[in-house]
Amino acid sequence: MTRVVLVDDHGLFRAGVRAELGEQVEVVGDAGTVEEAVELIGREAPDVVLLDVHMPGGGGVEVIRRVAGTAPGVRFLALSVSDAPDDVISVIRAGARGYVTKTISGPELIDAVRRVAEGDAVFSPRLAGFVLDAFADGPAGVATADPELDQLTDREREVLRLIARGYMYKEIAHRLGISAKTVEAHVSAVLRKLQLSSRHELSRWALERRLVSLDEEESG
Amino acid sequence: MVLPMSADPLAAPPGAAAPRASGRPPRLTRLPSRGYAGGVCAGLADYFAADPLLFRVGFVVLAGFGGLGVALYVAAWAIVPAAVPSEPGDTTRLKAGAAGMRAMVAGAWREAAGIGLLVLAGLLLLRNLGFWPGDAVVWPLVLASSGLALVARQLWGTGASAVTDGGAAELPTTGDTQAASLPGGLLGAMLIVGAAVVFLEATGTLAALREALVGIVVVVVVLGLVFGPWMTRQARALAAERAERIRSQERAEVAAHLHDSVLQTLALIQRRAGDARTVGTLARRQERELRQWLAGVAPAAAEVSLAAALSAAAQEIEELHGVEVEVVSVGDRPLDDRLRALVGAAREAMANAARFSGTEKIDLYAEVAGASVQVFVRDRGTGFDPERVPADRRGLRESIVGRMERHDGRAHVESAPGQGTEVELTMELES
């Protein structure tokens, strides 16, 4: 069974998520601060960490950064009330495998946790929208450092667009006449690009939304 | 003599032509920006719609008669108010802008130089009459009067009585006046000081003053050393206090906002705790409102941009039908009539989904890619067979498909029983 750690500074919310996850996954512990979270994740080595973006002491980004060295196998799924593009993109760039909003239903959350545990990326419609926005076609002739990383393929765009429209991976696969695995591969590729891209527009887009301070850019 | 102004009064600059167009008789004003000295001739010419050269020659000729022209000119300068320089079509002070300010500053220089020259002329006239006060007085007086003119401008704006074309007294805003006349005032002060120095030098009292000056400088430096740090500290404390005041103001604003919005909603939720649907709607509405506020987006923007209008429509549907609409938009465009129709169609599609699909979650996705706008409204509800829509269901045919087609757009409905529904709205815009 998937072993999960909950990190959120609201105790009430942790209790609520615990109840929603129920027997479907094994919640091995929860933490309310960055320190506690780093310690707990190091000790339990869970499959998935459900991570709040906003927390005192650096938030989810800080947890991911500090755990990266000690427990490299742990996967993170960001769970936040924030729908500000800067919060979302910064936690993804720090290494989270996906982002869902706190209003997600119980069954959907369980599904997302499982998919992240299996190494897939989990994109909510909102995140898909942000990514499409970030990789939108800029003015022609802008040189990018690495075209492979800095642009989405047509198929990737198509997949993201369907996610933004509210389609599940399975429905997307059906619509596009490809396998669900291929859909997941596309989403993972997008996630990788999002994390590694130095795309001119992406950083500009991020800066415009006062997102990535320069130090984050360097160490992330 | 070279004429700076056009000889034809009808071709006068538009700023001067404006009062004519209003049909009201123009008031007699000086036009310092267009004249050589105080702008009296230019003003007279404008008033009588004649060539300013006529008046200029007139004054010069009169000056030959015992300085009568000079006296008249000075009197006219003192009595006739200066016109506020205005830009063509300018109706508000806001629009006056940099050009107007430049004109004001240029006017100040010319006025000052003109006054200096007038004083010189007056003194030369006195010499002709056999009274010559001597160089030690003449040059300082010329300098000082120019300087005074500049200083006076700073103190009273553009002359003591600036009038606009409409006749109503309208002093320029403080910022304008200061920006325009500060360098003038500074130069005026320097001219006056220079005049004093010239006078002292000429009368031989400067050497004596020099020693006194050394004493004053020493005292000032000592005072600066003694009180400098204290004054710096005072200034810093003042800045800190100001920052603190701004902070507490912000805090008060946040508190006021939370009180009016979040706390009210929480109170409502407590009272309606039994009604899950209402509570959900209240919470969603409050959440949306709070997010908008945090993002610094004014709610009024709904009338301006496509994304904001769609988001507002989604909110309406949420409140009307107690459903949840997930709005995702990529790109945005200013709202126009066709996009308003698109928003209306999207709203109807959401309302349909809320009423007939049986689900409580609707996805709305809008994408602006170049000149093409696409909106998708999707639900995972019961779905229906689009071929067999009952004839009385006018919403789909009229409000969605019909409306889109009337505005050169397209609507495509994809649905099947048990598969949910997706309405796709497309509009090509002229880029």
Interface residues (C-beta under 8 A of the other chain):
Chain A: D83 A84 T103 P125 R126 A128 G129 L132 D133 A136 D137 R161 A164 R165 G166 Y167
Chain B: R291 L294 A295 E324 E326 V328 S329 V330 G331 D363 Y365 E367 A369 F376 R378 R380 E422
